[in-house]
Amino acid sequence: MLTRGRLFRWVGAWPLSALLVWLAAWGVHALLLGLGAVPAFIGATLVGAALSAVYERRWRRVMVAAGFPVSLLMSGGPGGAPAWLWLLPLALLWWLYPRRSWSEAPLFPTPGGALSTLATVAPLPAGARVLDAGCGVGDGLRELLRTFPAAQVEGVEWSRPLAWVARLRVRGARVRQGDLWADDWSAFALVYVFQRPESMPRVWAKACAEMAPGSWLVSLDFAVPDVAPVASWQLPSGQSVWVYRPLRKAASKPAN
């Protein structure tokens, strides 16, 4: 089975990859219509189901596999539902994922127990501020609270609906809607990210520019290119945790 990292590189980030699979199924349906409605329906459904196997999480496999038959029904297939109804789930998807989110990190939850050993590698004093930059619906916040119960755990999320859900799910953390790239990371002893591979150089540059000496940067699944981590380990799911110490560059002295 393809790993999620390979899926990112090959077909793009969720939910764009799901839309591409549904588009492929519709393409197969159009090609097979000459053989009849039933063969076209079966062929397109099988293509969607086969491509859904690349997803590691069951709920995504179900969503991707069901995309074509559901969209066919809602676009005037059996049952005669009006085509405009298909715009409702797309509108919901757009609300949950604003346009900007599609070019950044998608919604991927942090697995339970992923950060259970982090405190031994990156110990923090009581009251230290910890940030989940792009917290989604709060799974990373939960793991950070379990790992650092004496810390002040905070989360920032660009999508207002997701930030609201995270706020409800994780009562022990302070969650706000905002831009992780516009945030000032200088006050945080540890910043946790679950971004995209393409975003990691930008994450590293921001951490080195803003975070204080002795602070920690933790990434799930994606390493900082060409930077050696302080520690890393692999999870049972096949994902990896990468721990770094950002290096703040010394300010250049003005020329005399």
N, C-alpha and C positions, 0 to 999 in steps of 0.2 A: 504494500500500500504506500502511496506517496505520502511523504511527510508534509506537514503544513508549510515548512520552510520552502520546500520544492514547489508546492502549490502556489505560494506567493510569487516565485520567480517565473513560473510557467504560464499561469493563467490569471494572475492578478489577485488583488485582495478581496476579501468578503466585504460587501455583498456583490461586487462587480463580477466575481467568478461565477456566482449563482446565475446572474443574468446572462452570462456567456453560455452557460450550459443550457438554459431555457431557450436561448436563441438557436443553439445547435439543434435542439429537439424540434423546434418549429421548422428549421431548414429541412430536416429529414422528413417531417410531415409533408411539406410542400413537394419534395421530390417523389414521395411514394403515393401521392394522391391519385396519380394515374392508374394505380393498381386497385383503387377503391378506398373508401373511408376507413374500413376496419383495418386493412393492412397498414395504412398510413398511421392510424392511431396507435396500433401495437408497436410498430417500428419506432416511432418517436418516443413513446413511453419507455421502451427498452433502452434507447440511447440515453435518456435522462437518468434512468435508474443505474445504468452502467457507469456513467460519468460521476454520479453521486458517490461512488465508492472511494473516490480520492479523499473525501472528507473524513477526518478522524472522529468527529463528534456525531453521535447518532442523530441529534435533532437537526443538524445541518444536512445530513444525508437524506432524512425524511423530507425536509423542505425542498431540496433540490430535485429529488425524485418525483415529488408530487407537483412540481411547478408546471410542467406541461399539461397533464390531464386537468388540473384545476383551472389553468388559464384557458384551455379549450372550452371547458364547461361555461366559464364566465364570459366568453367572447361569442356566445351564440350557438354553442354546440348542443348536445343533448340536454334538455331541460329548458332551453330557450332563454337563459338569463341575458339581460342586455349587456352589450360589450363594455359600456362605461363602468360597470361594476369592477372591472379589473383595475381601474385606476385607484380604487380605494386602498388595496394593499400596497400599491406603489406609492401612494401619498403618505401612508403610514411609514413606509421604509424611508422616504425622503425626510419626514419629520424626525425620525429617530437618528438618521444619518444625514445631517446637513451637508450641502455640496462640498464644503471644505473637508469634512471627515473622510470623504471618499479618496482624497489624495493623501491622507495621512494614515494613522493607524485605525484599523477596523475594530469591531467589538470582539475581543477574544478573552474569555475569563481566565484568570490565574488558577491553575489546578490547586486543590486542597493539599496542604502539606508541602507546597513547592518551596517555601521559605523557612521551613522548620529548623534548619541548621544555620541560618544566616547570622543569628546572634553570636554564635561562636566564632565566626569569621570576621564579622563587623560589629563588635560590641559598641553599645551606645549608652551614655549616661542617662539617668532618669530625667525626664522632662525634655529630652532632645526632640527637635522637630523633624518629622519624617514626611515626605511627600510622595504620593502616588501620582505621577504626572500623566494624565490621561486615564482616569480611574474607571471608566466605563460604568458598570452597574455595581461595582464595589467588591468584587472578589479579591482583588489585590489588597484592598484596604483591610479586609478581614484577615488575610494572611499576615499583614504587617502588624495588626493589633495583637494577634496570637504570638508573634515572634518578639515584639517589643511592647509588652503591656504597660510599661511605665513611660512610654514615649507619647508625644503629641502627634497623632497621625492625622494627616490632612490629604485631601484629594482634590484635584482640579479636572474638570471634564468640559469639553467644548459643547457637546450636545446637552441642551437643557433637559429633555426628558430623561436621558441616562443619568445625569447628575441628580435629578429629583429621585429616581429609583435608588441610586446609591445612598442618598441621604436617608431614605426610609429603611434600607436594608442594614446599614452599618451605623448604628446610633453612637458608637464610641468614637467616630471620626468626624472631622469637620470637612464637609464637602461643599464646594462652590463651583458655579459655572464660570468658565474662563478659558483663556488661551494659555496652554502650557508653555508656548514659545515666548509669550510676552511676560510670563511670570519671572520674578526675581528669585533665583534659587540660593542666594547668598545666606539666608537664615536657616537653611536646612542641613542637618547633619547627615542625612541620607535621602537620596532621591531614587525612586524605583520607577522603571519604565518597562512597558511591554509594547514596543513600537514595531516598525517595519525595518527590514535590513537597510533600505535606502535612507532611513532617518537616522541611523546610528552615528554617522560622522557629525551630523548637526547636533545630536544629543551630546556627544563628547565635547564638541567645541563650546557649547553652552555651559556644560558642567565645568570645564577648565577655565572659562572666562568669569564665572560667577561664584562657584562653590568655594568655601573656605578650605585652607590646608587641613588635612586630616579627615575630611568628609568622605562619604562613600557614594558611589553610583552603582546601582544594581539593575541588570537587564535580564529579562526572561527571554530565552530562545535565541536572541540575536546578539552576537558579539560586536564590539567596536573594532572595525577593520584596522589591522596593523598596530594594535595596542595590546600588550600582554596584561591579562587580568591578574589581580591579586589571588583570586581563587575562582574555581568553576567546578560544577558538578552536574551530572546528568540525572534526570528524574525518571521514574518508571515509565512515564508516557513517551520517553524519547526526547523530551525537551531539555534544555540546559539552562542553568543559572550562571550568570557572569557577574563577578564583583570587581570593581575598579576603584582606584584612588585618583580622583581628578587632580591634575597638575596645573595649578594656576600660574599663568605666565607672568613674569615680572614686568612691570610697566617700564617702558623704554624712557630713558632720560632725555630731556630736550637738549638739542645741540647748543653749544656755547656760541 
